[in-house]
Amino acid sequence: MTEAIPMKESRTIQSKLVLPPDTNHMNSIFGGKVLAYIDEIAAITSMKHAKSAVVTASIDSVDFVSPAHIGDVLELESIVTSTGRSSMEVYVRVISRDLLTGEQKLTTESFVTMVAVDENGKPIPVPGVFPETEAEKRLFDTGPARREHRKAKRLMPH
């Protein structure tokens, strides 16, 4: 195991334009399209952190807060907020921005668990993380509670 590294080292930002094929009958972006973007940026973020291939273990929570419409730009930002032995929790925030009016709003927030793997798909250890800003400290400090919630969910009968 290597030494813990700053959370900011994994920070990733992407922009996506909402186009007509991305939308539903309400002219707002399909939730599934947003989920695909979230999964992609979570993978990039966790690969930056682990310096290895990763797989998605779970999309732990997704809160669709407000819609994005044709012509809006989605700005996705993600960061590794906590780690286990081989797992990484990634926080993803999606803001929609109307470039004509300048209006921006929170569209989606999500936590995703990614696992670092070797060339055979077997889990491998990842470095820990540490926060530096107040926002990072809030995400970092609430990580153990989210991890316990995930564990409890796995133990529930199906």
Backbone hydrogen bonds in HBPLUS format (Angstrom, degrees):
<---DONOR---> <-ACCEPTOR-->    atom                        ^
c    i                          cat <-CA-CA->   ^        H-A-AA   ^      H-
h    n   atom  resd res      DA  || num        DHA   H-A  angle D-A-AA Bond
n    s   type  num  typ     dist DA aas  dist angle  dist       angle   num
A0005-ILE N   A0128-GLY O   2.99 MM 123  6.33 156.9  2.04 137.3 134.5     1
A0130-PHE N   A0005-ILE O   3.05 MM 125  6.13 134.6  2.27 136.9 139.0     2
A0009-GLU N   A0006-PRO O   3.09 MM   3  5.70 156.1  2.15 115.5 122.0     3
A0007-MET N   A0130-PHE O   2.97 MM 123  5.67 152.0  2.05 150.5 147.3     4
A0010-SER N   A0007-MET O   3.04 MM   3  5.97 163.0  2.07 128.2 131.8     5
A0011-ARG N   A0008-LYS O   3.12 MM   3  5.10 150.0  2.21 101.3 110.4     6
A0012-THR N   A0078-SER O   2.99 MM  66  5.33 151.7  2.07 143.0 148.9     7
A0078-SER N   A0012-THR O   2.94 MM  66  5.33 154.8  2.00 150.8 157.5     8
A0014-GLN N   A0076-LEU O   2.94 MM  62  5.17 155.6  2.00 143.5 150.3     9
A0076-LEU N   A0014-GLN O   2.82 MM  62  5.17 154.9  1.88 153.5 160.2    10
A0016-LYS N   A0074-LEU O   2.85 MM  58  5.03 150.8  1.94 142.8 151.6    11
A0074-LEU N   A0016-LYS O   2.66 MM  58  5.03 165.7  1.68 161.2 162.0    12
A0018-VAL N   A0072-ASP O   2.91 MM  54  5.52 171.8  1.91 171.8 170.3    13
A0071-GLY N   A0018-VAL O   2.90 MM  53  5.42 174.0  1.90 151.0 149.6    14
A0022-ASP N   A0019-LEU O   2.88 MM   3  5.44 153.1  1.95 123.4 132.1    15
A0023-THR N   A0020-PRO O   3.15 MM   3  5.52 169.9  2.16 119.7 121.7    16
A0030-PHE N   A0022-ASP O   2.90 MM   8  6.14 165.3  1.92 161.1 157.4    17
A0024-ASN N   A0028-SER O   2.88 MM   4  5.80 154.4  1.95 158.7 160.6    18
A0027-ASN N   A0024-ASN O   2.96 MM   3  5.35 156.8  2.02 120.6 122.5    19
A0029-ILE N   A0068-ALA O   2.86 MM  39  5.74 151.3  1.95 152.8 160.6    20
A0033-LYS N   A0030-PHE O   3.11 MM   3  5.26 130.0  2.37  99.8 112.4    21
A0034-VAL N   A0030-PHE O   3.26 MM   4  6.68 156.7  2.32 149.3 154.8    22
A0035-LEU N   A0031-GLY O   2.89 MM   4  6.22 154.2  1.95 149.2 157.2    23
A0036-ALA N   A0032-GLY O   2.99 MM   4  6.22 151.1  2.07 140.2 147.1    24
A0037-TYR N   A0033-LYS O   3.04 MM   4  6.40 156.9  2.10 148.0 153.9    25
A0038-ILE N   A0034-VAL O   2.87 MM   4  6.15 156.1  1.92 151.1 158.2    26
A0039-ASP N   A0035-LEU O   2.85 MM   4  6.10 161.4  1.89 153.3 157.6    27
A0040-GLU N   A0036-ALA O   2.97 MM   4  6.16 158.4  2.02 147.3 153.3    28
A0041-ILE N   A0037-TYR O   2.98 MM   4  6.23 170.9  1.99 155.4 156.9    29
A0042-ALA N   A0038-ILE O   2.93 MM   4  6.01 154.6  2.00 147.6 155.4    30
A0043-ALA N   A0039-ASP O   3.00 MM   4  6.16 149.1  2.09 142.1 150.1    31
A0044-ILE N   A0040-GLU O   3.04 MM   4  6.38 162.9  2.07 153.4 157.4    32
A0045-THR N   A0041-ILE O   2.90 MM   4  6.01 166.6  1.92 149.4 153.4    33
A0046-SER N   A0042-ALA O   2.98 MM   4  6.07 163.2  2.01 145.3 149.8    34
A0047-MET N   A0043-ALA O   2.87 MM   4  6.01 151.2  1.96 148.2 156.6    35
A0048-LYS N   A0044-ILE O   2.97 MM   4  6.20 154.2  2.03 149.5 156.1    36
A0049-HIS N   A0045-THR O   3.16 MM   4  6.46 152.0  2.24 141.0 148.4    37
A0050-ALA N   A0046-SER O   2.82 MM   4  5.98 175.3  1.82 155.3 156.6    38
A0051-LYS N   A0047-MET O   2.70 MM   4  5.19 139.3  1.86 138.3 147.7    39
A0117-VAL N   A0053-ALA O   2.93 MM  64  5.58 165.3  1.95 138.6 141.2    40
A0055-VAL N   A0115-VAL O   2.89 MM  60  5.36 145.6  2.01 142.4 153.4    41
A0115-VAL N   A0055-VAL O   2.85 MM  60  5.36 159.3  1.89 154.8 161.8    42
A0057-ALA N   A0113-THR O   2.76 MM  56  5.38 156.2  1.81 148.3 154.4    43
A0058-SER N   A0113-THR O   3.21 MM  55  5.19 158.0  2.26 137.7 139.4    44
A0113-THR N   A0058-SER O   2.76 MM  55  5.19 168.8  1.78 157.2 161.2    45
A0060-ASP N   A0111-PHE O   2.79 MM  51  5.41 124.4  2.10 139.8 156.6    46
A0061-SER N   A0111-PHE O   3.32 MM  50  5.36 153.9  2.39 141.2 142.3    47
A0111-PHE N   A0061-SER O   3.11 MM  50  5.36 147.9  2.22 134.2 141.5    48
A0063-ASP N   A0109-GLU O   2.84 MM  46  5.28 165.6  1.86 161.9 166.1    49
A0109-GLU N   A0063-ASP O   3.07 MM  46  5.28 148.6  2.17 136.5 146.3    50
A0065-VAL N   A0107-THR O   2.65 MM  42  5.01 146.6  1.76 141.1 149.2    51
A0066-SER N   A0107-THR O   3.27 MM  41  4.62 158.0  2.32 117.4 120.6    52
A0072-ASP N   A0069-HIS O   2.87 MM   3  5.56 163.6  1.89 144.0 148.0    53
A0073-VAL N   A0097-ARG O   2.88 MM  24  5.15 164.1  1.91 146.4 151.4    54
A0097-ARG N   A0073-VAL O   2.82 MM  24  5.15 147.6  1.92 142.9 153.8    55
A0075-GLU N   A0095-ILE O   2.74 MM  20  5.13 166.2  1.76 158.3 163.2    56
A0095-ILE N   A0075-GLU O   2.98 MM  20  5.13 166.4  2.00 139.4 143.0    57
A0077-GLU N   A0093-ARG O   2.91 MM  16  5.36 155.7  1.97 154.2 162.0    58
A0093-ARG N   A0077-GLU O   2.87 MM  16  5.36 164.9  1.89 158.7 163.6    59
A0079-ILE N   A0091-TYR O   3.07 MM  12  5.55 143.2  2.21 144.3 155.4    60
A0091-TYR N   A0079-ILE O   2.96 MM  12  5.55 160.7  2.00 164.3 161.2    61
A0081-THR N   A0089-GLU O   2.78 MM   8  5.64 155.6  1.84 151.3 159.7    62
A0089-GLU N   A0082-SER O   2.83 MM   7  5.28 171.5  1.84 150.6 153.3    63
A0084-GLY N   A0087-SER O   2.83 MM   3  4.90 160.8  1.87 134.2 136.5    64
A0126-VAL N   A0085-ARG O   2.86 MM  41  6.19 143.6  1.99 161.7 160.3    65
A0116-ALA N   A0086-SER O   2.94 MM  30  5.58 164.0  1.97 164.0 163.5    66
A0088-MET N   A0114-MET O   2.72 MM  26  5.21 149.4  1.81 155.6 161.2    67
A0114-MET N   A0088-MET O   2.87 MM  26  5.21 164.6  1.89 155.5 158.5    68
A0090-VAL N   A0112-VAL O   2.73 MM  22  5.13 165.0  1.75 158.5 163.7    69
A0112-VAL N   A0090-VAL O   2.87 MM  22  5.13 159.1  1.91 147.0 154.1    70
A0092-VAL N   A0110-SER O   2.81 MM  18  5.12 166.6  1.83 152.7 154.4    71
A0110-SER N   A0092-VAL O   2.85 MM  18  5.12 147.6  1.96 153.3 158.2    72
A0094-VAL N   A0108-THR O   2.75 MM  14  4.94 160.0  1.79 161.6 158.2    73
A0107-THR N   A0094-VAL O   2.74 MM  13  5.44 166.5  1.76 153.6 156.1    74
A0108-THR N   A0094-VAL O   3.21 MM  14  4.94 160.2  2.25 129.3 133.9    75
A0096-SER N   A0105-LYS O   2.84 MM   9  5.49 163.1  1.86 163.4 163.9    76
A0105-LYS N   A0096-SER O   2.93 MM   9  5.49 149.7  2.02 149.3 158.9    77
A0098-ASP N   A0103-GLU O   2.81 MM   5  5.32 166.4  1.83 162.8 167.5    78
A0102-GLY N   A0098-ASP O   2.70 MM   4  5.39 144.5  1.82 154.0 165.0    79
A0124-ILE N   A0116-ALA O   2.98 MM   8  5.63 150.9  2.07 130.0 133.4    80
A0118-ASP N   A0122-LYS O   2.85 MM   4  5.45 149.8  1.94 143.2 150.7    81
A0121-GLY N   A0118-ASP O   2.94 MM   3  5.25 163.9  1.96 116.4 119.7    82
A0137-LYS N   A0133-THR O   2.89 MM   4  6.14 153.7  1.96 146.8 154.6    83
A0138-ARG N   A0134-GLU O   3.01 MM   4  6.32 154.1  2.08 150.8 156.5    84
A0139-LEU N   A0135-ALA O   3.19 MM   4  6.50 164.0  2.21 149.5 153.0    85
A0140-PHE N   A0136-GLU O   2.80 MM   4  5.96 163.6  1.83 155.1 160.5    86
A0141-ASP N   A0137-LYS O   2.77 MM   4  5.78 166.6  1.79 151.5 155.4    87
A0142-THR N   A0138-ARG O   3.18 MM   4  6.22 142.6  2.33 140.8 149.0    88
A0143-GLY N   A0140-PHE O   3.18 MM   3  5.22 155.5  2.24 102.6 110.0    89
A0146-ARG N   A0142-THR O   3.32 MM   4  6.67 156.6  2.38 148.6 155.0    90
A0147-ARG N   A0143-GLY O   2.91 MM   4  6.20 154.7  1.97 155.7 163.8    91
A0148-GLU N   A0144-PRO O   2.95 MM   4  6.22 157.7  2.00 148.8 153.9    92
A0149-HIS N   A0145-ALA O   3.00 MM   4  6.23 154.5  2.07 144.5 151.6    93
A0150-ARG N   A0146-ARG O   2.95 MM   4  6.25 154.8  2.02 148.0 154.3    94
A0151-LYS N   A0147-ARG O   2.96 MM   4  6.27 160.1  2.00 150.7 155.9    95
A0152-ALA N   A0148-GLU O   2.90 MM   4  6.12 164.1  1.93 152.6 156.7    96
A0153-LYS N   A0149-HIS O   2.98 MM   4  6.19 151.7  2.06 145.4 153.1    97
A0154-ARG N   A0150-ARG O   3.07 MM   4  6.38 150.9  2.16 147.3 154.6    98
A0155-LEU N   A0151-LYS O   3.19 MM   4  6.51 139.9  2.36 144.0 154.7    99
A0155-LEU N   A0152-ALA O   3.21 MM   3  5.19 128.2  2.49  93.5 106.7   100
A0156-MET N   A0153-LYS O   3.24 MM   3  5.31 152.1  2.32 100.1 108.3   101
